[in-house]
Amino acid sequence: ENGDHVFLKLDHLGEETLNAKLPGILELSRTFAHADPVVEPIPVVPTCHYMMGGIPTNINGQALSVDEEGKDQIIDGFYACGEAACVSVHGANRLEGNSLLDLVVFGRASGLFIEKQLREGIDLKDASEEEIERAMAGLNRLNQSEGGESAAVLRAELQTIMQNYFGVFRTGEFMREGIAKLADLRGRVENVALADRSSAFNTSRIECLELQNLFETAEATAIVAEARDESRGAHAREDFTERDDENWLCHSLYHSDGKQVSKRGVNFTPHTVETFQPKARSY
């Protein structure tokens, strides 16, 4: 109970079958887990596969927000690419991030665009004291925290909530319970204990900051998942089993200020080839 792994048992298949059908599994297990699947189970550690969604951007890597009418607005000076970004070209692939396209194509496009902007000249402004204080508020609060819990304990609790209430198969009832538990956890995460307050090579501070960022990402994931009342790709809801193209053929956009969810359209405009019409994936 509460262990860090489960066991995958393969020895019932027999050594001959394992060597013929699963040689790569045998090699990986023996090399990294020091377990021989022929005679013992393999310890398997659950992990995160890849990121779905990210910071909305255009093809130049410029980060986007939306106005009250739902139209894209460029955020000057803010760029994103790779799996941190969502360029809105992945409708055929579960609306997620694709590493090669995001990194190679749009990473290059972003770099070329930023270089062009720099050569043409950009306007810079000095930060005001108020802006500096606002940027430093989270770090200052962490440095002044007293009597909080350790980052490891809080991180484990955050992981447990996300695993139990926002797993692969979801229901609105369970997700609403999970969102309430996240709300209760927020204050404790904000007051996480920082034992080492030194300024040089302080991994404890980095661990605390990472925990707070993880929490923000987790809450965004949870709130958007509960709001999206359909099943689509890896978002599988047992209380809404069908995809709903009429209402949800779009991106979910999370606004942290009011914990609200809005929608951002997917670009279906054809350029050089005819557009594939959306349809449910079946096998």
C-alpha positions as CSV (number, residue, x, y, z in Angstrom):
1,E,0.0,0.0,0.0
2,N,1.2,3.5,-1.0
3,G,4.2,1.9,-2.6
4,D,6.0,3.5,-5.5
5,H,5.5,0.7,-8.0
6,V,3.3,-2.2,-9.1
7,F,4.5,-5.6,-10.3
8,L,4.0,-6.9,-13.9
9,K,4.1,-10.7,-13.9
10,L,5.2,-12.4,-17.2
11,D,6.8,-15.6,-16.0
12,H,3.7,-17.7,-16.8
13,L,4.4,-17.1,-20.5
14,G,7.5,-19.3,-20.3
15,E,11.1,-18.5,-21.2
16,E,10.8,-19.6,-24.8
17,T,7.9,-17.3,-25.5
18,L,9.4,-14.4,-23.7
19,N,12.7,-14.7,-25.6
20,A,10.8,-14.9,-28.9
21,K,8.1,-12.3,-28.4
22,L,9.5,-9.8,-25.8
23,P,13.3,-9.7,-26.0
24,G,13.3,-5.9,-25.5
25,I,11.2,-6.1,-22.4
26,L,13.6,-8.7,-21.0
27,E,16.7,-6.6,-21.7
28,L,15.2,-3.4,-20.2
29,S,14.0,-5.2,-17.1
30,R,17.3,-6.9,-16.5
31,T,19.4,-3.8,-17.2
32,F,17.4,-1.1,-15.3
33,A,15.2,-3.0,-12.8
34,H,17.7,-5.8,-12.1
35,A,14.7,-8.2,-12.4
36,D,14.6,-11.2,-14.7
37,P,11.0,-11.5,-16.1
38,V,11.6,-15.2,-16.7
39,V,11.5,-16.0,-13.0
40,E,10.2,-12.8,-11.2
41,P,7.8,-9.9,-11.8
42,I,8.9,-6.5,-13.2
43,P,8.5,-3.4,-10.9
44,V,6.7,-0.8,-12.9
45,V,6.6,2.9,-11.9
46,P,3.7,5.0,-13.2
47,T,4.7,8.2,-14.9
48,C,3.5,11.0,-17.0
49,H,3.5,10.3,-20.7
50,Y,3.3,13.7,-22.4
51,M,1.8,17.1,-22.1
52,M,-1.6,17.9,-23.8
53,G,-2.3,21.5,-24.5
54,G,-0.1,24.3,-23.4
55,I,0.3,28.1,-23.9
56,P,-1.8,29.2,-26.9
57,T,0.5,30.5,-29.7
58,N,0.4,31.4,-33.4
59,I,2.7,29.9,-35.9
60,N,5.4,32.4,-35.0
61,G,5.5,31.3,-31.3
62,Q,3.8,34.5,-30.1
63,A,1.7,33.7,-27.0
64,L,-2.0,34.5,-27.3
65,S,-4.8,35.5,-25.1
66,V,-8.4,36.2,-26.1
67,D,-10.6,39.3,-25.8
68,E,-14.2,39.4,-24.6
69,E,-15.4,38.5,-28.1
70,G,-13.1,35.5,-28.2
71,K,-10.7,36.9,-30.7
72,D,-7.0,36.2,-30.4
73,Q,-4.8,38.8,-28.9
74,I,-1.0,38.7,-29.1
75,I,0.9,39.1,-25.8
76,D,3.9,41.3,-26.8
77,G,7.3,39.9,-25.9
78,F,6.0,36.5,-24.7
79,Y,6.9,33.4,-26.8
80,A,6.5,29.7,-26.4
81,C,7.3,26.6,-28.5
82,G,7.8,22.9,-28.0
83,E,5.5,20.9,-25.8
84,A,4.9,23.9,-23.6
85,A,2.9,25.5,-26.5
86,C,-0.3,24.8,-28.3
87,V,-0.2,26.0,-31.9
88,S,-3.6,24.5,-32.7
89,V,-2.5,22.1,-35.4
90,H,-3.2,18.8,-33.6
91,G,-6.8,18.1,-34.1
92,A,-6.0,14.8,-35.7
93,N,-3.9,13.8,-32.8
94,R,-6.1,14.3,-29.7
95,L,-5.5,18.1,-29.5
96,E,-2.2,17.4,-27.8
97,G,1.4,18.3,-28.3
98,N,3.6,16.4,-30.9
99,S,7.2,16.7,-30.1
100,L,8.8,16.7,-33.5
101,L,6.3,19.2,-35.1
102,D,6.3,21.5,-32.1
103,L,10.0,21.5,-31.6
104,V,11.5,21.2,-35.1
105,V,8.9,23.2,-37.2
106,F,7.6,25.8,-34.8
107,G,10.8,26.0,-32.8
108,R,12.6,27.0,-35.9
109,A,9.7,29.4,-37.0
110,S,9.8,31.0,-33.5
111,G,13.5,31.5,-33.7
112,L,13.4,33.1,-37.2
113,F,10.5,35.4,-36.2
114,I,12.3,36.5,-33.0
115,E,15.5,37.2,-34.9
116,K,13.5,39.3,-37.5
117,Q,11.8,41.2,-34.6
118,L,15.2,42.0,-33.0
119,R,16.7,43.1,-36.3
120,E,13.8,45.5,-36.9
121,G,14.0,46.8,-33.4
122,I,11.7,46.3,-30.4
123,D,10.5,48.8,-27.8
124,L,11.5,48.1,-24.3
125,K,10.2,49.7,-21.1
126,D,11.6,49.8,-17.6
127,A,9.8,47.8,-15.0
128,S,8.1,49.9,-12.3
129,E,8.6,49.2,-8.6
130,E,5.0,47.9,-8.4
131,E,5.7,45.4,-11.3
132,I,8.9,44.2,-9.6
133,E,7.1,43.7,-6.3
134,R,4.3,41.8,-8.0
135,A,6.8,39.5,-9.8
136,M,8.7,38.9,-6.5
137,A,5.6,38.3,-4.4
138,G,5.6,34.5,-4.7
139,L,9.3,34.2,-4.0
140,N,9.2,36.6,-1.0
141,R,6.2,34.7,0.5
142,L,8.1,31.5,0.2
143,N,11.2,33.0,1.8
144,Q,9.1,34.3,4.7
145,S,7.0,31.2,5.2
146,E,6.8,29.8,8.8
147,G,5.6,26.5,10.1
148,G,4.5,24.9,6.9
149,E,4.8,21.3,5.7
150,S,7.6,19.8,3.7
151,A,7.4,19.9,-0.1
152,A,7.7,16.1,-0.3
153,V,4.6,15.5,1.8
154,L,2.5,18.1,-0.1
155,R,3.7,16.8,-3.4
156,A,2.7,13.2,-2.5
157,E,-0.8,14.4,-1.5
158,L,-1.2,16.4,-4.7
159,Q,-0.2,13.3,-6.7
160,T,-2.7,11.2,-4.8
161,I,-5.6,13.6,-5.4
162,M,-4.8,13.8,-9.2
163,Q,-4.5,10.0,-9.5
164,N,-7.7,9.2,-7.6
165,Y,-10.0,11.9,-9.0
166,F,-8.6,12.8,-12.4
167,G,-7.3,9.5,-13.8
168,V,-7.9,8.1,-17.3
169,F,-11.6,7.4,-16.8
170,R,-13.4,10.3,-15.2
171,T,-16.8,11.3,-13.8
172,G,-18.0,14.8,-13.0
173,E,-19.0,13.8,-9.4
174,F,-15.5,12.5,-8.6
175,M,-13.8,15.5,-10.3
176,R,-15.8,18.0,-8.3
177,E,-14.7,16.2,-5.1
178,G,-11.1,16.4,-6.3
179,I,-11.4,20.1,-7.1
180,A,-12.7,20.7,-3.6
181,K,-9.7,18.8,-2.2
182,L,-7.3,20.8,-4.3
183,A,-8.9,24.0,-3.0
184,D,-8.3,22.8,0.6
185,L,-4.7,21.9,-0.4
186,R,-3.9,25.3,-1.9
187,G,-3.2,27.2,1.3
188,R,-0.9,24.5,2.6
189,V,1.1,24.5,-0.7
190,E,1.4,28.3,-0.6
191,N,2.8,28.0,2.9
192,V,5.2,25.2,2.1
193,A,8.1,25.0,4.5
194,L,11.5,26.2,3.3
195,A,14.2,24.9,5.6
196,D,17.1,26.2,3.7
197,R,17.0,29.9,3.0
198,S,20.5,30.3,1.6
199,S,20.9,31.9,-1.8
200,A,23.5,29.7,-3.5
201,F,22.7,26.3,-5.0
202,N,19.5,26.0,-3.0
203,T,17.7,23.0,-4.4
204,S,15.2,23.2,-1.5
205,R,13.8,26.5,-2.8
206,I,13.6,25.2,-6.4
207,E,11.7,22.1,-5.1
208,C,9.2,24.4,-3.3
209,L,8.7,26.6,-6.4
210,E,8.3,23.6,-8.6
211,L,5.6,22.2,-6.2
212,Q,3.7,25.5,-6.4
213,N,3.9,25.5,-10.2
214,L,2.8,21.8,-10.2
215,F,-0.2,22.8,-8.1
216,E,-1.3,25.5,-10.5
217,T,-1.0,23.1,-13.5
218,A,-2.9,20.4,-11.6
219,E,-5.8,22.8,-10.7
220,A,-6.0,24.1,-14.3
221,T,-6.2,20.5,-15.5
222,A,-8.8,19.5,-13.0
223,I,-11.1,22.5,-13.6
224,V,-11.0,22.3,-17.4
225,A,-11.6,18.5,-17.3
226,E,-14.7,18.9,-15.2
227,A,-16.0,21.6,-17.4
228,R,-15.5,19.7,-20.6
229,D,-18.6,17.5,-20.5
230,E,-17.8,15.0,-23.3
231,S,-15.3,12.3,-24.2
232,R,-12.6,13.0,-26.7
233,G,-9.4,11.1,-27.2
234,A,-7.6,10.7,-23.9
235,H,-10.3,12.7,-22.1
236,A,-12.7,9.8,-21.3
237,R,-15.8,10.6,-19.1
238,E,-18.0,7.8,-17.9
239,D,-20.9,10.3,-17.5
240,F,-20.5,11.8,-21.0
241,T,-19.3,8.9,-23.1
242,E,-19.7,10.5,-26.6
243,R,-17.8,13.4,-28.2
244,D,-19.7,16.6,-28.7
245,D,-18.5,18.4,-31.8
246,E,-21.4,20.9,-31.6
247,N,-20.2,22.3,-28.3
248,W,-16.6,21.2,-27.9
249,L,-14.9,21.1,-31.2
250,C,-12.5,23.7,-29.8
251,H,-9.7,24.2,-27.2
252,S,-10.5,24.7,-23.6
253,L,-8.9,27.9,-22.3
254,Y,-8.3,28.3,-18.6
255,H,-8.2,31.7,-16.9
256,S,-6.5,31.4,-13.5
257,D,-7.7,34.8,-12.2
258,G,-11.3,33.7,-11.8
259,K,-10.8,30.0,-12.3
260,Q,-13.0,30.2,-15.4
261,V,-13.0,28.1,-18.6
262,S,-13.6,29.6,-22.0
263,K,-13.3,28.2,-25.6
264,R,-10.8,29.0,-28.3
265,G,-11.6,27.8,-31.9
266,V,-9.4,25.4,-33.8
267,N,-8.1,26.7,-37.1
268,F,-9.7,24.6,-39.8
269,T,-8.8,26.9,-42.7
270,P,-7.3,24.8,-45.6
271,H,-4.2,26.2,-47.2
272,T,-2.8,23.8,-49.8
273,V,-4.9,20.6,-49.2
274,E,-8.5,19.9,-48.7
275,T,-9.6,19.8,-45.1
276,F,-10.4,16.4,-43.5
277,Q,-13.9,16.6,-41.9
278,P,-13.8,15.8,-38.1
279,K,-15.3,12.4,-37.2
280,A,-15.2,10.0,-34.3
281,R,-12.2,7.7,-34.3
282,S,-13.1,4.0,-34.4
283,Y,-11.2,0.7,-34.9
